């Protein structure tokens, strides 16, 4: 059975029934709880008789409405965990991943494989016939991040380097995706000196607990003017989820503004990740568009942005190539501490 949604639901039901069976058995209940929460307690299944020397580590999506690059950053942390313990990662983004289509996409059911190659080229058939197979836990990513005393949206230079190494070793885009995006970046940039700008609108204005305090467009405009006043940058690439931000920046800066005009954007306080559209493969397209924005920001010469996971991952991607921004200006208004939950 390779339907990821069925597998996840079946496992949850299995855990519930097993817990009920041992209700009142304190020793077993303590073990059961530790199994779920202890990142270092790994349970291996024997799927078959092959690859006995390679422990496979299946990395699942966190789900719970996580945006693309929040999920991606957690994936990188789990890849660091896998690398540390000599395990071979195999990544499955299933029915809880926001960008997964309900139908097959070009014969693909695993949403990770819409965009990326599996590390080292192993297939699901390889995993299904392997002797040692274990599954990821969200606490394993938390463990790695806590080691580097990370903030939710900020990142130390040390941790940036660690994640950039994981990115370089394990992340590879599908050939068609990579070629298409690089061609689009070249078409936008030409030989210009480009300042990348990321403006996060829509649901950030709600002020969700433990999320960044929204950057105002006036702050972004002011920061851009400070950066471009010496004439070093000849183009400004804008990545944003909000249509009005594009129009405002075009009025402010005129013809030096460049952006992708085929992006699905919003003007409300609802995240576009939860949007619906009659365009074909809308959820896949949302994922493609945010990947393209992230990579385009990573190839920009400078960057002005607020706190966001897109920006963190653009910095990681740039560092993975051994590159640095000439100018990096992150506008940090702090983190919300509200009773408004995502």
PyMOL commands that set and color helices and strands:
alter all, ss='L'
color gray80, all
select helices_A, chain A and resi 4-21+26-37+68-84+112-115+119-121+124-128+138-147+157-170+175-189+202-206+217-228+243-256+272-274+282-299+309-320
alter helices_A, ss='H'
color red, helices_A
select strands_A, chain A and resi 56-60+88-92+116-117+133-135+172-173+194-199+235-240+257-258+302-306+327-331
alter strands_A, ss='S'
color yellow, strands_A
deselect
rebuild
show_as cartoon
